[in-house]
Amino acid sequence: MKEIQTKYIEVDLIEEIDETSDVYDITVEDNHNFFANNILVHNCLGGIFSNRILRGVAHDKSRDEIQKDLLNLTDRFTDAVGIENFKLELQFNKLNKQHVVNDYLIEHHKLTGIPLISTADSHYPSNDKWQARELYKKLGWLGKKDNLTLPAFEDLKCELYPKNAQQMWDEFLEGYKEHDFYKGNEQLVKESIERTHDIAWNDFEDTWIDVSAKLPTITIPNKTPFKHLSDLVKNALVTEGLHTNKEYVDRAKYELSDIKYLGHEAYFITMYEIFKKAETKTLFGAGRGSGAGSLVNYLLGITQLDPIPYNLLWSRFLGRHRCLDEDTYVISEYGKKKIKDVSEGEKVLTHTGQYRKIIDKAITQHDMAVEIKFNGRKIICSPNHRWIVNRNGNEVETMACHLQKGDKLIRLARDK
């Protein structure tokens, strides 16, 4: 294997693009990275059913072919967890591709009998808080872009708050006016809404709304945010007498590694400061949701429950999503190819110099994109696509919306 040569290339400009566009991602085996426009990026996919449907439509597959792909997926899942524990999820919004997915899922329900549910993707607690979410999206550009104007309400593609049954039905009726395939399926949708209600209220002991703040980046004088967070955790291990316990030290290192990888230092530092002040005014509960599975949260006093004795999982707490513009090219074993044109099974170049197989591909849609300019070139991606950069002499991974002018991307030295 011939060793590849890389170099750093400085980011000149990062700009937000307010437009709806298709974006792509691929999952690469083993290394989970590839070169996009000669720049090293990582990959991670979610929403496998919608990905398969939209990819099939984009490649002009017949409805029967797409349903066959879905059958292969559902067979694997129902074999693993049982058909009674597996559901097909409908959502309702103004995105045309969401209705395409709904169309195929309703048909798949009729073919398989797998129950339908209807859910509301929720990023804020009530319908009057949409501006707060839009403002949070804009905060990623604070100091990089002067125009922080919020969109008009009527321009929103999705209203992302928890909805009751009537609100879900009302959103369905909006799509019902525009899409003929819903005709005759009214009862199925109604039953899916009722089924979702029953699951939420009968199968779970509690439900809640996450109203925690979504944070921009944070600055710590004289050291990086991650170094500050690491120091807080180390000090807490010593204070609790856990610094000689290998299980706790290894778990803390593991969580800190993920936090650094995901760029979430600001969240933990901010919550630490909030709880430090709050503990002088009120009593805390043990923890809430998946956050109770974090040892770092426990050590910082954000939660009051030690996750180790109860085998609580850190891995349920964080996730990753990212995707690229269709004209982004990758270096396949056959030469340069646009990411929209590569297929599962093909191999692409990774940082090791080896060509690794693509094991999945996705097409999704974003209502906002990021244009990154460097050395007279540019690349477009979603705001939460993650880039590996050299920042102040250290290689870190950061979301596109948190890139800074002067960050150095890792680029192939040769322009193949």
N, C-alpha and C positions, 0 to 999 in steps of 0.2 A: 504493500500500500504506500503510495506516495504521500508524504506529509504536505498539507496545504499551508499556504502562507496567508496571514491576515494582517490588516492594519486598521488603525483607528481613523474614522472620518468624522469631523465635527459637524454637529447640527447647526444650521444657519438660522432656520426659521420654523416655527410650529404654528399652524393656522387651523382654526375650526372652520368646517364647511357645513352650513345648514342645508342639507338636502337629503332626500331619501334615496338610498342606493343599495344595490346588492353587494354583499361582501362574502368572501370565501375563506375557508380554512381547510387544512389537511392535517391528519394525525399521522406522524411518522413513528415507526416502531423503534424501540430501544432508546434512542437518543432524544426523541421528542423535540428535535429542532431541525431547521433547514434554512437555506439561504434564500431570502426573498429580495429580488433586485440586488443581489450580491450582499445583502445585509443579514446578519445572523438573527433569527427570531425563534421563539418557542411556540408550541402549538398546544391547543386543548379544545375539545369539542363537546357540546352538549346538545340536548334536544334531538336525539337520534331519529325519532319517527318523523318529525317535521323535516329534518335534513334529507331523509330518504325520499320523502314525497316530493319536495321541491327540486331535489336533484333529478328525480325521474321525469318530472314535468319539463325541466330545463333541457333534458336530453331527449325529449320527444318520445319517451316510453309510453306504451299503451297503458290504459287503466288496469288491464289484466296483469301486465308485467309489474306495475307498481304494487298492486295488491299482493302479487307473489312475493316481492321483496319484503313487504310488511308481514306476510305470513311466516316467513323465515325468522323474522325478529320476534314476533309474538309467541311462536312456538318455543323459542329459547327461554323467554321470560316466564311464560306460564308453566313450563316444565320445572323451572327453578323455584317459583313461589306459589304456584297453583292459580288457576284461572279466577278463583274467588278473591284473590289478593292483587289482581292486576286490572288496571283501568285504562281506558283511552280518554285523553284530555282534550276537551273543546275550550276555546277561548273566543271572545267576541270583542272586536275593535275595528278601526278603520283601515287596517292593513289588508290589502287584497290577498296577499299570500296566506294570511291567517285563515281566510275563508276557503282558500284552496285546500289547506290542510284539513279544515273541518269537513269539507266535502268527502275527502278520502277516508277520514276516520269514521264518519257515519256509515259509509259503505262497508268499511272493514268490520264495524260492529255487526252489521247485518249478515256478513259472511261467517263470522266467528262466534257471535254471541258474547264477546267480551264487553262488559258494561261500559257505558259512557259516563263521564263526569264533566261538569262545566266549572272552570275555575277563573278567578280574577287575579291576574298578576298584580302584586301590591307593592308599591314603592313608597307610599305615603298613606296616612291613616284615614283620610276622608276626602270627599270630592272638592273641598274648598282649599286643599293644601297643594294643589298641583304646581303653583308658582314656586313653592319652596323646593320642590324636586328640580324644576327647571333652573332655579337659581343655583342649586348645588352643582348641576352640570356645568353651569357657566363659571363657577368658582375655580374649576380646574384651569381656567385661562386667566385668572387674576394675575396681573403684572405682565402678561404676555400679549393681551389684546384689549384695546380700549372699549370696544363695543360689547357691553354685557346686556343688551336689550333682550327681554323675554319674549317668547312667541305669543301670539294671540291665542286665546282659549280654543277658538274654532279651528286653529291650525294643528292642534294636538292629534296625533295618530292613535294614541291610547290614553285612557284615563285609568291610572294605575293605583287604585285604592280598593280595599276590601268591600265587596258588594253583597247586599242581601238578595234574596230570590227575585224580588220584583225588579231590582236594578239590573240583575243579570238578564232577566227576560226582556227588559226594555232595550238593553244593548243588542240582544239577539234580534229584536224586531227592526233595529236600524239596519243590520245586515240582511235581514229577510227581504227588505224592500229592493235590495240591489242584486241578490243572488238567487236564481231560480231553483237551485238544487235543494234549498231549504223547504220548498213547497212539498207538503206531504210528510215532512219530518218534524212537524211542530210538536207532536206528542213525545217523540224521542228526546228532543231538546228539553222539554218540560221535565221529563223523568230524570234526565241527567242533572238538572239543577236540583231537583228534590233529592236525588241520590247523594249529591255532594253535601247538601245540608245535613242529611242523616249521618254521613261519615264524620263530618266535622263535630256534630253535637252528640253522637251516640258512641263513636268508636275512639274518641280522644277524651282524656280526663280534663283537658283545659285547652283553650285557644287564646292567643294574644296577638297584639299588633306591635311590631317593632317600630317604636317611635324614637329610637336613638339617632343622634345627629350623624350625618354623613360628612366626613371631614376632608378638608383640603390638606395639602402638605403642611408640615410644621417645622420650625427652625429652633434648634437648641444652640445657645451660645457655646462656642469653643469645642463642640464635638457634634458628630452626626446623630440624628435621631435614633438610629439603630444602636449606636454605642451607648447612648443614654438609657435606652430601654434595657439593653443587656446588663448595664450596671445596676439598674433597679432590681432586675431579676436575681442577679448574683447576690446582692445585699440581702434580699428577702430570703434566699436559700440559707444564708448564714444565720440570719435572725431566727428562722424557724428551726435551725439545727439540722437542716436537710442537705447541707453541702458535702457531707461525707457519704450520703446514701446514693449509690450508683444509679438506681432506678429513677430517682427524682432528677439527678443531674442530667442523665441521658434524655429524659423526657423534656426537660427545660431546653436543652440544646436542640432537640428535634423541633420543638415548637418555634423557637427563635429562628431556626434555619428557614422554616416555612414563612414566618412573618417577614423576614428579610427578602426572601424570594418573591413574595407577593407585594412588597412595598407597603405594608399596613402598620408600620411603626407608629404613625401619627394617631391611629385609632386607640392603641393601647396606652400611649402616653397621655392623650387627652382624657380618656376614661379614668386613668389612674388619678389625675389631678382632680377630676370631678368628684370621684368617690372619696378622696382624701378630705375634701371640703365638706362633702355631704355627711360623712360619719360624725361630724360635730353637731349635726342638726337632727338626725333621724336614725332609725334602726333599719338594717338591711335584711332582705331575704337571702336564702342560700345561693340562689342563682336563677337564671332564666334561659330556657332553650338550650341550643347547642353550645352557647358560650360557657355553660357549666362544665363542659368537657375540657376546658383549657387550664392547664397547670399555671401558665403565665397569668391568666386572669386571677386565679386563686392567690398566687404569690403577691400580686399587686393590690389585693384587696377589692378587686372588681367583683368577684364572687366569693362566697364564704364556704364553699364546699370543695374539699380536696378530691380531685377526680380519680386519683390513683387507686384508693381502696375499692372504689365502685366500678373500676374498669370503664370509665367514661371515655368516649372517643374524641380526640382532637380533630380527626379528619372530617368530622361532620360540620366543623365550624367555618371553614373557608373554601372558596371555589375560584375557578379561573375561566375566563371567556375572552376570546380574541378572534379577529378575522381581518382579511385583507381585500383590497380592491381587485376587481377581476383582471386588470391589466398587469398586476404584479407578476413577474416571472420567477420561476424556480429553475434550478439546474438539475435536470433529469439525466438519467443514464443515456438519453438520446440527444442531449443538448438543451438549450434554453427552451422553456415552454411557459405559456401563460398559466397561472394557477387554475383558471377556469377550465383549461383543456387537459390537465393531468387526470389520471384515473387511478382508482384503487389497484394495487398490484405493481404499479410503476415504482421506480426507485428514484430518490432525490438526494442531492449532496448534503451531508451534515458536517458539523465542525470537526469530526474525526478524520475527514477525508474519505470516509466510506459512503457509499450510496445505500440508503435504507429504504425499505418498502413503505409505501403509503397504505395504511390500513383503514382509513376512512376519509371522507371528504364531505364538506357541508357548504350549503348556500343559505345565507340568512339575509336579513335586511336591517339596516340601521337608519335612523332619521337624522343622524349627525355623523360626520366623519372628520378625520384629522389628516391634514396634509403636512408632511415633514419634508423640508428642503435641506439639501446638503450638497456641497460641491457642485452646484449647478444642476443637480438632479432632484427628483422628488419621489415620494412614495405615499400612498393614501391607505389609511386603515381605520378601524373603529377606535373610539376613544379609549377603550379598555384593552386594546391589543398590547401585549407586553414585549418590550425591547430590552436587549442586553446592551448596556452602555458602560463606558468608562467615565466615572464622575469623580473628579478630584483624586485621580490615581487609583480608584477602586472600581472593579467590575460589579455592577449591580443590575437588577432587573426592575424596570419601571413601566407603568402604564403610559400609553402615548399621550394622554392628557396631562401627565406629570413630567413629560420631557422638558428639559431646560435648554435654552440656547447655550452652547458650549459643551453639552454632553457629547461624548464621542461614541458613535456606533461602531460595531465590529464588522469590517468589510473584507471580502476576499481581496488579496493583493493583486491577483490576476483578474482580468475582466473577460471571463470566458463567454 
